[in-house]
Amino acid sequence: MNQKREQGLVEKIITGIPGFDILSEGGLPVGRVTLVVGTAGAGKTVFASQYLAEGIRRGENGVFVTFEESPQRIRKNMRSFGWDIPQWEEEGKWVFVDASGQPGEKPLITGEYDFNSLVARIKYAINQVNAVRVSMDCLSAIFTYFSDKAHMRNDLFMIASVLGQIESTVVVTSERSQEYGDISTHGVEEFVADNVIILRNAIAHEKRRRTIEILKYRGSSHQQGEFPFSILSDKGIVMIPLSTTESGEGGSSDTRITSGIGELDTMCSGGFFGNSIILVSGATGTGKTLLATQFIAAGVNNNERCILFAFEENRELIFRNALNWSVDFRQMERDGKLLVVCRYPEANPLEYHLIRMQEIIEEFQPNRVAIDSLSALEWASSTQGFRQFLVGLNSMVRQRRITALYTSTIPMTLVTGTSTSEAHISTTTDVIILLRYVEVYGEIRRGITVIKMRGSQHDKQMREFTIDNEGMHIGAPLRNITGILAGNPVSLEPSELERLTNLFPQGE
């Protein structure tokens, strides 16, 4: 920090809030006031409390100034996150300055609030515990009955100036009336604060979605735009810094691994590359879950650790179906090589699912991961939320050098379809396998083709496959049919087939 000061750079204090220090490129500027604004329920008080809690865990004591809720309520509400505030108070690490209104008190009017006395109390509390961090929640509560904005501004400048002189790093929360619009309710706080952070809890498609935006960071760089976050009952705020992900950070592999289906390995010139992302796309019932099942079974049989994330079926149904294909998932779990995780997409926002998936992956340390299916997650979210989920998911599996297989249910083909899955999943994956229904003389058959395989040659033919109690079996090419990918298959006469074969030999 001293070197930064000599170079004229802004020193930053690590907040410890998961993801925020990446977004802010180092944390909060030391000795400055940061305003955190948001509507009711956006997470302002949690942010202010977590900032102090993480500081205490790092040996940095804190002062919490409350203008609205009583210290008793804050102690009770924050305990659910695992923050033992009473214990920290006993140890002299956390101290409250209670500036909240008492029941029965008359409303304040301009000129009655003694800010000089408040500042003195804050300075005394800081000296009492040698506080490095200060949180003030919620400042707009004391301005509710003020009509003179010039008076508000002067008082805010005074507080910021005094706290700046003692070099405490301060977080101040304030309310706003809408998710997008004026920064704060009174339109004053943001002009006197060095930094401004906006927490949003907007509703879209009947779903709430939390995001954070660093609006202003004087003299310091930071990530631009809105980023999703979630409030977890056991951790508090967890943010997902999507724009900081780096493609290829986990490295690539030249090692081939089996898909679990010998014929598919042949179509892929020897199998998938390790650490790659495979997309299996097709209509309902074409065999996507089966392909994912055999992919996981092949990993377990190769002594690899595997996770199956299922977002459409429950555990008993998954185990039953796998057993019908001669795959015993239950025994694989008993052996400690497999973990089957079932979730309902609608139960929580995508940010929550991604964070929990990351926790499970970090704990289990798998070599392979299958997700069945991404479409279920897409349908339960907004377009923007799903796109950001994919970025975070792909970054996570690549950084950990995991081979991942995703399934996606689409009503149309990858060539002509218009779904979000087609537009965003396909461009970020290494391998695309398309499963299709094909009608041949009134009979429904199944076809499989490899659309894309980065860094490798692959079979470009559409091949017929069948399914029995041993799994998927891929057979000969469907060479007498054209228009399959366009969704309009047409059977060719022998003479026309011979003519096309002569024009375009196999492999061209």
N, C-alpha and C positions, 0 to 999 in steps of 0.2 A: 504493500500500500504506500509506503514511503517513496518508493521509486515512481509510482504513478503520480504522486503529489509533486515530485520534483519535475516530472515531465509535463505537468499541467493537465493530466488526465483526471477524469472524475473517478474517485474511489467508490467501490460498491460493496455493500454488505450482503452476504448470501442469506436469502430469506429462509431457505430450507423447504419452501412450499414446492412440492413435486411439479416440475415442468416450468415454473415461473422464472427460475434463474436462467434457464435457457432462452426463454422469450425475451427477457430483459437483458440478456447478454452479461450476466454477472450478478444480478440482484438489484437492490435499491441503492441509489446514490447516498453516500454517507453524509450525515449532517444536514439533510434536506427534508422538506415536507412533501409527502406523496399523498395525493387525494384519491380515494377510492370511492367511486359513485355507482349507484345502481338503484333499481326499483325495489319495492318490498319483496323480500325472498330471494334476492339475487345472490346473496352470500357475503355481504359486507362485513357483518359482525364475525362471521367465521374466518374471513381473511384476516381481520385485525387481531383476532385471538390466536390464530395459527401462526401469524408472524411472531408473536411473543413466545408461543409455546416452542416453536422450532429454535428460537434464539436461546431459550433456557437450556434446551438439549445440547446447545453448542457452547454453553458457559457464558451466555450474554443475558443478563437480567433485564427485566422489563417493567414498565409502568402502563397500566390500563386506565384511561380516563373515560368514564362513562357519563354521557349526558342524557341518556334515555332509560335504558334498563338498569335495574339495581344490580349491585355486585352479586347478590344472592342468586338472581335469575341467571346471570352469566355463568357463575360457577356450575349451576345445575345443568344448563343447556350444553355447555362445552364438555362436560364430563363424559358424554356419550362418545366423543371422539378419542377418548383415552387421555385427556389432558387433566391431570390432577391439580387443579389450581389451588385448592386449600393447602395441599402439601407444599407446593411451591411458595405459598405465602408464609407458611411456618418456617421454611428454610431461608426466607429473606431473598427470594429470587423474583417474586412477582408481588406487586403492590397495586391496590386500587386507589384511584382518586375519584370519589363519588360526587359527581356534579349533577346527578339526575334529580328531577323534581320529586318532591314528596307528595303523597296523596293529600288532597285538600288545599294545596297551595294555589294561590291565584295566578293567572297567566302573567308572564313578564311583559313589560312594555319598554319601549326604547329608553335607554339610559339607566335602567335598574340593575342590569347584570354587571357584576364587578369582575371584569376580566383581569384586573391587576391582582386581585386576591386569588383567582384561579391559577394564573401563571405562577404565583408564589407557591401555591400548593403543589403544582406539578414539579417545580424545581426542587422543592423539599423532598418529594417522593423519589425523584431521580437520584438525588444525593444520598438518600436513605439506603438504597439498594445498589448504588453505583450502576444505574440503568444505562444500557446501550441503546435499547429500543423503547419507543413510546407509541402506543396506539390510543387514538381518541375516537370514540364511537357514541353517538352519531352527531356530528357538529350541527347539522341543520335543525336539530331538535331545539336548540336554544335560540334559533332565529325565527321560529314559527310565528311569533307575534311582533316581530320587528317590521316596521314600515320604512325605515330609512336605510337604503342600501349603502349609502356612503358611510354610515355608522358601522354597519356590518363589515364593510371592507377595511376600515381603519382597525377594527378590533382583530380581524383576521391577520392583517399585516403585523400587528403587535405580537400576536401569539407566534407567528412564523418567525419573526425576528428574534424573539427571546429564545425560542427553542433552537434556532439556528446557531445562536451564540454559544450554547452549551454543547453543540455538536451531537445532539441526539438525532437518531434517524427515526423520523416520525411518520406514522401512517394515520391519516385522518379520513374517516368515512363521512359520506353525505348522501342525501336522497336525491332522486330524480323522479319525475312523474311519468315518464314514458321511456321505452327501450331505445327509440331513435328520435332525436330531437335535441332540446336544450340539454346541456351537459349536467347541470344541477338545478334543483328546484328554484333557488334564489338567483342563479346566474351570476354569482359573485365568487364562490369558492375556487373555481378553476383558474381564476386570474391571479390569485395570490399564491397558489401552490406551485412548487417547482416541477412536479410531475403529476400527471392525471391518468388514472386507470379506470376503465369502464367495465363493469360487470353487467352482463345482460342475461335475462331469463325469458327469451322471446318464445312465443307460441307459433308454430307453423304446422299445418296439416294435423291439427288437434294434438300436437305433441310439444312439450316444453323442451327447449334446447338452450343450455347455458354456454355462453361464450365470454371471453375476456379480450379487451383491446387496450394496448398502451397508446393513449392518445398523445401524450406529451411527456418528454424526458429531457429536460434542459441539459444541454452539454453532453449528452450521452446517447449512444446508439442503442437500438432495440429492434426487435422483429416487428414488421408492419402487418396490420390486418387483424381480423378476429380469429380467435383460436378456441376450440371447444374445451370445456372442462366439466368435471363432475364433482359432486360433494358426496363422499363415501362416509358411511356411518362409523367406520373404524379408522379413517385416515384424515378426514377433512377434505380440503380442496386438492384435487389432482388435475393438472393441466396436460394437454397434449400438444406440444410444440411442433405442429406438422411441417411448417416451412423450413425447419432446421434439419430435416432428414436428408441424408445424402445417399443417392443411388449407388449401389455397388460397394457400400462401406464394408459389408460382410465378406466381400470377395466372391469369386466364382470358382467352380470346380470342373475339372476335366474327367472326373470319375463317373462312370455310368452306374446307375442303380436300377433295379428291376421295378417295373410297374405292378408286378404280380400276375401279369398276363403275358405269356411267352410270345404270342403273335403280335401283341402291341409293342413289345420290346423290339421285335424285328422291324415293325413299321417305323420305329424311332431310331433305327440304325444302331441298336444295342441297348436301348433303355433311355430313361431320363438322365440328364446331368444332375449330380448332387447339388444341393443348395438352390435349385431352380423352383419357379412357381408355375404350377400347371393348372390350367382352367379346363374343366370338363363341362361342356354346355350342351343342352338338349331339352326337348319337351318332357313333360311328365311321363314317367314310366319307361323311358328309353334305356335306363341302366346306369344312371349317374351315381346313385348310392352304391350300387354293386361295384362299380369301378373304384370308388373311394374305399369300399370295404376290402377289396383285394389289394389295393395299394397299401393300406395299413397292415393287413395280414402279412404281406411280403416283408415289410419292415420288421415286424415282430419275429418272423421266421429267420431273419438275418441278424437277430439279437440287437435290434435297434429299439429305442424307446419312442413310443408313438402316442399322439393325442388325437382323438376324434371329437371335434366340436359339432354338436348336432343342434340345429335350430328349427327343425320341423317335426321330429319324432322323439318319443320318450325312450328311456333306456330299455324297457322290456321289449318294445317293438324292434328296436335296433338289434338287441341280442337275438331275438327270434329270427329276424330276417337274415342276419349273418349266419346263424346256425343252419338255415335252409340252404345256404351256399357253402356249407361245410367249413365255416369259419367260427371258432368258439371264442368270441370276445370275452365272455365271462371268465374263462380259464386264463386268457391273456392278462386280464386285470389282476387275477389272483397271483399270477407270476410276476407282477410288478412291471411288466413291459408295456402296458396299455392303460390309458386313462380316457374314459368316455365321459364327456361333459355335455349335459343337455340344458338348454336355456330356451325360454320363450322370448322371441325378439321384442314383442310388444311390452314386456314387463318393465323394461328400462331403456333409457336413451342409448344410442350407439356408443357414445363416449364411455358410458358405464361398462358396456360389454367389452370394449377394447381394453380398458384398464384391467378388468378382471381376467381377460384372456392373457394379458401380459404377465399378471401375477402368477397364473397357473403355469405358464410356459417357463417363467424364471424358476419356479419351484421344482417342476418335473424334469426340466432340461431334455426335451425330446429331440430326436433326429428327424422325425417326420410329423407333420400336422396335416390333418384333413378337416375341411370346413364344409358342412353339408346343411344348408346351402346359403350362399351369399344372397340369393334372391329373397329369401325370407327376411333378411336384414334390410335389404333395399326397400321392400314394400312397407316396412315399419318405420321409415325415416324419410327425410326430405332429400332432394337431389344433392344439395350442397353437403348435408351431413353424411350421406353415403359416400360421396367422393372423398371427403376428408378421412372417413373411416378406412377406406381402401389405402390411402396414402400411408396412414399410420400403421395399418396391418402389414403392408408389404415391407415397410421399413423395418418393422419389428422382426419379421422372419428372416429378412436378408442379413441384418446385423448379427443374428444368432446362428447364421449358416444352417438354417432349417430347410428341408425340402418340403414344400407345401402344395397341397392339392385342394382347389376350390371347385365346388359344383355350382352351376347356375342354371336355373330353369327359365327358358325363354319361349315366348309364343311364336317367334319368327326366327329366321336364320341369322347367323353372324354376318352374312353378306348383306342382307337387306333389312335387318331388324332395326328397331329404334329405341330399345330399352336402355336405361341407364347402365345396366350391367354390360351390354355390348359396347357402349361408348367408352366406358371407363375401365372395366376389368381387362378387356382384351389388350389394351395398349400397354399394360403394366405387367403382363405375364410373359413367361419364356416359352411356354408350350400351350397350344390351344387344340383341344380334341373335341370334335363335334359329333354328337350322336343324333341320328335322324330316323324317323319313320319313313318307309318307302312302300308305296303301293305297287304291286306287280300283278297284273291281271286279276285284280280284285282281292289279292292277298296282301296283308300288312306284314312287312319285314322290317328288320332293323339294319341300319347302316352306320359305320364309323369311319371317320377320316381325321387325319392330322392336318390341321389348317396351317399351323405355324410351329416351328421348332428352332429357336435361336441357336446359332453356332453349330448346326448339324444338318446333314441331309436327312430326308424322311420320305416315307412312302406317301405319294400324293393321290392315291386312288381311294375311292369310296369302297369299303369292303363290307360285306354282309357279316353279321354276327348273330349268334344264338345264345340263349341263357338257359341253363339247367341247374340241377342241384350241386354241380361242381363249379358254377360261376359262369364267366363269359368266355365264349369260344369264337374267335374271329376266323372267317373263312375267305373265300375267293372274292375278287373284285366284282362289283355290280357293273359289268361292262356293257350290258345291253340296255342301260337306262341313262338318260341325260336329264338335266334340269333339277337334280336333287337339291343342290344348295339354294337354288332360287325358289324352292318350295313348290315346284311344278314338274314333278318327275314324269318323263315320257319314255315309253319302251320303244326301242329302235328295231326296225326290220333288219334281218340278217344282212341284206345287201348294203344298207346304210351303215351298219356297224362295221362291215368289212372296209367300206370306203373311208370312214373316219379313222379306223385303226391304221390304214396305210398312210393317211395324212399325218397322224399324230401317234407315232410308235410309243409303246409303254415307257414311262419315265420322262417324256417330253411335255 
